[in-house]
Amino acid sequence: MPDPIEPERYELSAPPTYRFATDRRGFLAMLGGGLLVVFSAGAQESGGRRRGAEAVPQDLGAWLHIGPDGAVSIYTGKTEVGQNIRTSLCQAAAEELHCPLASIQLVMADTSLVPYDMGTFGSRTTPTMAPQVRRAAATAREALLDLAAEKWNVARAGLSIAGGQISCPGVPASIGFGALTQDRALTRTIARDVAVSQPLRQSAPKIAARDFVTGKHKYTPDLTRPGMLFGRLLRPPAFGASVASVDAPALPGVTVVHDQNFVGVAAPDVQAAADALRQIKVEWKRQPVPPGAASGPGLYEYLKRNAEPLTGDTQASVEDAIAAADIKLQGAYTVAYIAHAPLEPRAALAEWQDGKLTVWTGTQVPFGVRSELAAAFGIPEDRVRVVVPDTGSAYGGKHSGECAVEAARLARAAGKPVKLVWTREEEFTWAYSRPAGLIEIASGVHRQGTVAAWECHNYNSGASGLVGKYDFPKQRNIFHPCQSPLRQGSYRGLAATANHFAREVHMDELAHALKMDPLEFRLKNVKDERLRAVLQAAADAFRWGHGPGIGIACGFEKNGYIATCAQIAVEENRIRILRVVEAFDCGAVVNPDHLKNQIQGAISMAIGGALFEQVRFADGQIANPRFSQYRVPRFSDMPEIEVVLVDRPDLPSAGAGETPIVGLAPAVSNALFHLNGTRLRSLPLILG
């Protein structure tokens, strides 16, 4: 069984480090001259980890290039996985350069061209990459003004820049960026205090939107190379099974690769690869499955039994405060394993040339995959290039590079490029899942409505969102890592969905015990003005208190504040969500339409985890490894959605890709209780 991925591994606490990816002179020659801006030293990777002195040169990367034709190229290690970050980053550069958005192009996630980047996760692109792009573009703007002043021999203060042109009173014609920079390679170091403008906070249309909706846009499964073969792998019948023996017949035009537990083929077409795979006979040695390692009610006791032991202070004051409270409450809340279910399964195209490896693959961590490939084949990283085409969704599920390694192994054996696209069954079975979890809460509350003490233990699902913004005078919140029966890893919002679900349902139960309105109860226990603001904004737009089957939830995650109101009905013993209002404060709004789309998308995705998504498994096998068995949200499941943006132009922008997913499930659970008194404490919320 593959080693589990730590659920919180990809959560960031500091901006990433960026480094120059190639030799500077070779890079300049490749660009053909022009203006090059490099980012200055001093940044750190997530969690304060540095990559080593030789990996962090004084010049930290090529960020921006202006070609002779005036086209502006921005270089970033971030990937486009459906969040439309290409538009936002181009917008940031265009605003600083005072040039048309159409003149900006983004070069993304090519490890031979772009600065080093930890990866696209943690809602960090907007708060960390966008400001750095702005600083690079602002430095380029200042350099262009200097060049124009030098060219015309005029005072710089009299120059103006607009529409990609620089003008000067008394000079008959303006001059474009390319005319200033062609045939010159100019480098500058970006100062951290370079003057940048405030975001215009205006909606911009999605770049190349027509190509996406018409199917013209190319993803990894669409790519081809001359002489390319198609790969398939023979997968074990259960987790932990190993190869005992292999009998593979010789087939014309087919390369069969057997290396320990790796058994695969490369063939001229997809059908030939599938036919060849069926002709390979393998005997497998299976491992016994531990008791309880299966989906169902017993799973959560299994996780708790296999939790790491706690050390440290037990803080008896929390227990004492709960014991002294007027009303005491305990509750256990569970969330199931769920799959990322991307429309594009894992895919990679690998090619070896002269001992160098190039892999095109959909991933959120191109430099991480480069490291995996280098380690797998025992070659230096500078002989590995990873190129990430736009990827057909990821949701935190594409941090690992197993598909890239598999394609490269087949390509090396075949001596030709090999494309490997996982089947839907492979994606459901061998990709990692969002962790399941058990959250146990004990609390005490005073009769006037304030919480006296709070104790929360999360088993397995993770620590994100474990500590909320409520004013609990005594509290203890502990995450217990567990031995997971399934491979697990990052998912949109990480564990914040599980922890918000447990906390917000428990808060609703406390409000009911006090016979207090759930909104009033929350406001009574919140001093944070930003959380109060989103609660009030959502409640006002929803017209809180009117109608049956209504619920509310709120929270904070990744510097974003969220409040969600939902109205539901029960039809044929199933919950139907009728209406959702969500208010979101992520600091300064950059692109209102883009932000609303992100929030609507998160709500849509949250419906699945709230109502029906769960990975079923037993005996080391996934029982529902295809869309006909694994229910995801459909158009018919969509409620009326209203988004309320609580703009804070006085604050830095936070990412919006994850936090909006956390409020729906608890709001729906609370709405069900309001409708008919049924309290569901397990996700998905299934009646009967």
Rosetta blueprint (number, residue, H / E / L):
1 M L
2 P L
3 D L
4 P L
5 I L
6 E L
7 P L
8 E L
9 R L
10 Y L
11 E L
12 L L
13 S L
14 A L
15 P L
16 P L
17 T L
18 Y L
19 R L
20 F L
21 A L
22 T L
23 D L
24 R H
25 R H
26 G H
27 F H
28 L H
29 A H
30 M H
31 L H
32 G L
33 G L
34 G E
35 L E
36 L E
37 V E
38 V E
39 F E
40 S L
41 A L
42 G L
43 A L
44 Q L
45 E L
46 S H
47 G H
48 G H
49 R L
50 R L
51 R L
52 G L
53 A H
54 E H
55 A H
56 V L
57 P L
58 Q L
59 D L
60 L L
61 G L
62 A E
63 W E
64 L E
65 H E
66 I E
67 G L
68 P L
69 D L
70 G L
71 A L
72 V E
73 S E
74 I E
75 Y E
76 T E
77 G L
78 K L
79 T L
80 E L
81 V L
82 G L
83 Q L
84 N L
85 I H
86 R H
87 T H
88 S H
89 L H
90 C H
91 Q H
92 A H
93 A H
94 A H
95 E H
96 E H
97 L H
98 H L
99 C L
100 P L
101 L H
102 A H
103 S H
104 I E
105 Q E
106 L E
107 V E
108 M E
109 A L
110 D E
111 T L
112 S L
113 L L
114 V L
115 P L
116 Y L
117 D L
118 M L
119 G L
120 T L
121 F L
122 G L
123 S L
124 R L
125 T H
126 T H
127 P H
128 T H
129 M H
130 A H
131 P H
132 Q H
133 V H
134 R H
135 R H
136 A H
137 A H
138 A H
139 T H
140 A H
141 R H
142 E H
143 A H
144 L H
145 L H
146 D H
147 L H
148 A H
149 A H
150 E H
151 K H
152 W H
153 N L
154 V L
155 A L
156 R H
157 A H
158 G H
159 L L
160 S E
161 I E
162 A E
163 G L
164 G L
165 Q E
166 I E
167 S E
168 C L
169 P L
170 G L
171 V L
172 P L
173 A L
174 S L
175 I E
176 G E
177 F H
178 G H
179 A H
180 L H
181 T H
182 Q L
183 D L
184 R L
185 A E
186 L E
187 T E
188 R E
189 T E
190 I E
191 A L
192 R L
193 D L
194 V L
195 A L
196 V L
197 S L
198 Q L
199 P L
200 L L
201 R L
202 Q L
203 S L
204 A L
205 P L
206 K L
207 I L
208 A L
209 A H
210 R H
211 D H
212 F H
213 V H
214 T H
215 G L
216 K L
217 H L
218 K L
219 Y L
220 T H
221 P H
222 D H
223 L L
224 T L
225 R L
226 P L
227 G L
228 M L
229 L E
230 F E
231 G E
232 R E
233 L E
234 L L
235 R L
236 P L
237 P L
238 A L
239 F L
240 G L
241 A L
242 S E
243 V E
244 A E
245 S E
246 V E
247 D E
248 A L
249 P L
250 A L
251 L L
252 P L
253 G L
254 V L
255 T E
256 V E
257 V E
258 H E
259 D E
260 Q L
261 N L
262 F E
263 V E
264 G E
265 V E
266 A E
267 A E
268 P L
269 D L
270 V H
271 Q H
272 A H
273 A H
274 A H
275 D H
276 A H
277 L H
278 R H
279 Q L
280 I L
281 K E
282 V E
283 E E
284 W E
285 K E
286 R L
287 Q L
288 P L
289 V L
290 P L
291 P L
292 G L
293 A L
294 A L
295 S L
296 G L
297 P L
298 G H
299 L H
300 Y H
301 E H
302 Y H
303 L H
304 K H
305 R H
306 N L
307 A E
308 E L
309 P L
310 L L
311 T L
312 G L
313 D L
314 T L
315 Q L
316 A H
317 S H
318 V H
319 E H
320 D H
321 A H
322 I H
323 A H
324 A H
325 A L
326 D L
327 I E
328 K E
329 L E
330 Q E
331 G E
332 A E
333 Y E
334 T E
335 V E
336 A L
337 Y L
338 I E
339 A L
340 H L
341 A L
342 P L
343 L L
344 E L
345 P L
346 R L
347 A E
348 A E
349 L E
350 A E
351 E E
352 W E
353 Q E
354 D L
355 G L
356 K E
357 L E
358 T E
359 V E
360 W E
361 T E
362 G L
363 T L
364 Q L
365 V L
366 P H
367 F H
368 G H
369 V H
370 R H
371 S H
372 E H
373 L H
374 A H
375 A H
376 A H
377 F H
378 G L
379 I L
380 P L
381 E H
382 D H
383 R H
384 V E
385 R E
386 V E
387 V E
388 V L
389 P L
390 D L
391 T L
392 G L
393 S L
394 A L
395 Y L
396 G L
397 G L
398 K L
399 H L
400 S L
401 G L
402 E H
403 C H
404 A H
405 V H
406 E H
407 A H
408 A H
409 R H
410 L H
411 A H
412 R H
413 A H
414 A H
415 G L
416 K L
417 P L
418 V E
419 K E
420 L E
421 V E
422 W L
423 T L
424 R H
425 E H
426 E H
427 E H
428 F H
429 T H
430 W H
431 A L
432 Y L
433 S E
434 R E
435 P L
436 A L
437 G E
438 L E
439 I E
440 E E
441 I E
442 A E
443 S E
444 G E
445 V E
446 H L
447 R L
448 Q L
449 G L
450 T L
451 V E
452 A E
453 A E
454 W E
455 E E
456 C E
457 H E
458 N E
459 Y E
460 N L
461 S L
462 G L
463 A L
464 S L
465 G L
466 L L
467 V L
468 G L
469 K L
470 Y L
471 D L
472 F L
473 P L
474 K E
475 Q E
476 R E
477 N E
478 I E
479 F E
480 H E
481 P L
482 C E
483 Q L
484 S L
485 P L
486 L L
487 R L
488 Q E
489 G L
490 S L
491 Y L
492 R L
493 G L
494 L L
495 A L
496 A H
497 T H
498 A H
499 N H
500 H H
501 F H
502 A H
503 R H
504 E H
505 V H
506 H H
507 M H
508 D H
509 E H
510 L H
511 A H
512 H H
513 A H
514 L H
515 K L
516 M L
517 D L
518 P H
519 L H
520 E H
521 F H
522 R H
523 L H
524 K H
525 N L
526 V L
527 K L
528 D L
529 E H
530 R H
531 L H
532 R H
533 A H
534 V H
535 L H
536 Q H
537 A H
538 A H
539 A H
540 D H
541 A H
542 F H
543 R L
544 W L
545 G L
546 H L
547 G L
548 P L
549 G L
550 I E
551 G E
552 I E
553 A E
554 C E
555 G E
556 F E
557 E E
558 K L
559 N L
560 G E
561 Y E
562 I E
563 A E
564 T E
565 C E
566 A E
567 Q E
568 I E
569 A E
570 V E
571 E E
572 E L
573 N L
574 R E
575 I E
576 R E
577 I E
578 L E
579 R E
580 V E
581 V E
582 E E
583 A E
584 F E
585 D E
586 C L
587 G L
588 A L
589 V L
590 V L
591 N L
592 P H
593 D H
594 H H
595 L H
596 K H
597 N H
598 Q H
599 I H
600 Q H
601 G H
602 A H
603 I H
604 S H
605 M H
606 A H
607 I H
608 G H
609 G H
610 A H
611 L H
612 F L
613 E L
614 Q L
615 V L
616 R L
617 F E
618 A E
619 D L
620 G L
621 Q E
622 I E
623 A L
624 N L
625 P L
626 R L
627 F L
628 S L
629 Q L
630 Y L
631 R L
632 V L
633 P L
634 R L
635 F H
636 S H
637 D H
638 M L
639 P L
640 E E
641 I E
642 E E
643 V E
644 V E
645 L E
646 V L
647 D L
648 R L
649 P L
650 D L
651 L L
652 P L
653 S L
654 A L
655 G L
656 A L
657 G L
658 E L
659 T H
660 P H
661 I H
662 V L
663 G L
664 L H
665 A H
666 P H
667 A H
668 V H
669 S H
670 N H
671 A H
672 L H
673 F H
674 H H
675 L H
676 N H
677 G L
678 T L
679 R L
680 L L
681 R L
682 S E
683 L E
684 P L
685 L L
686 I L
687 L L
688 G L
